[in-house]
Amino acid sequence: MRHRLLIGLCAALTTLAACTTVGNGRMQTLQPAEAGELLHPGRTTRAEAERLLGTGCTLRFDSGWATTHYVYRDGLPRALDFVPVVGLVTSAIAARETELVLLFDPDGVLRKFKLRHNTA
């Protein structure tokens, strides 16, 4: 029984780890200057952004506006911090996270973007 529980926990942790990166991997090294060269508010379309960065997590509003989120996390997933006993170890491990949020108007044109680097 314990063996099955351990296998299940390992599978769940592997699944969580796979969810820590969104996009095509470019987020791993993306810096503000490069983001400014790639993304041009008022010109870059949603399709161009997807070609450059891969598929992100998109949230669409009834108004037609949408945000697309890209995340790269170097380290263990934050969800592990909430697992009993495991969280005692994972919450103490520093992790680097890069997040990019793109705001598109109803026509699919980029209006704003925000790049954030965080060391947790």
Secondary structure in CASP SS format (residue, H / E / C, confidence):
PFRMAT SS
TARGET T0000
AUTHOR 0000-0000-0000
METHOD secondary structure of the structure
MODEL  1
M C 1.00
R H 1.00
H H 1.00
R H 1.00
L H 1.00
L H 1.00
I H 1.00
G H 1.00
L H 1.00
C H 1.00
A H 1.00
A H 1.00
L H 1.00
T H 1.00
T H 1.00
L H 1.00
A H 1.00
A H 1.00
C C 1.00
T C 1.00
T C 1.00
V C 1.00
G C 1.00
N C 1.00
G C 1.00
R H 1.00
M H 1.00
Q H 1.00
T C 1.00
L C 1.00
Q C 1.00
P H 1.00
A H 1.00
E H 1.00
A H 1.00
G H 1.00
E H 1.00
L H 1.00
L C 1.00
H C 1.00
P C 1.00
G C 1.00
R C 1.00
T C 1.00
T E 1.00
R H 1.00
A H 1.00
E H 1.00
A H 1.00
E H 1.00
R H 1.00
L H 1.00
L H 1.00
G C 1.00
T C 1.00
G C 1.00
C E 1.00
T E 1.00
L E 1.00
R E 1.00
F C 1.00
D C 1.00
S C 1.00
G C 1.00
W C 1.00
A E 1.00
T E 1.00
T E 1.00
H E 1.00
Y E 1.00
V E 1.00
Y E 1.00
R E 1.00
D E 1.00
G C 1.00
L C 1.00
P C 1.00
R H 1.00
A H 1.00
L H 1.00
D H 1.00
F H 1.00
V C 1.00
P C 1.00
V C 1.00
V H 1.00
G H 1.00
L H 1.00
V H 1.00
T H 1.00
S C 1.00
A C 1.00
I C 1.00
A C 1.00
A C 1.00
R E 1.00
E E 1.00
T E 1.00
E E 1.00
L E 1.00
V E 1.00
L E 1.00
L E 1.00
F E 1.00
D C 1.00
P C 1.00
D C 1.00
G C 1.00
V E 1.00
L E 1.00
R E 1.00
K E 1.00
F E 1.00
K E 1.00
L E 1.00
R E 1.00
H E 1.00
N E 1.00
T E 1.00
A C 1.00
END
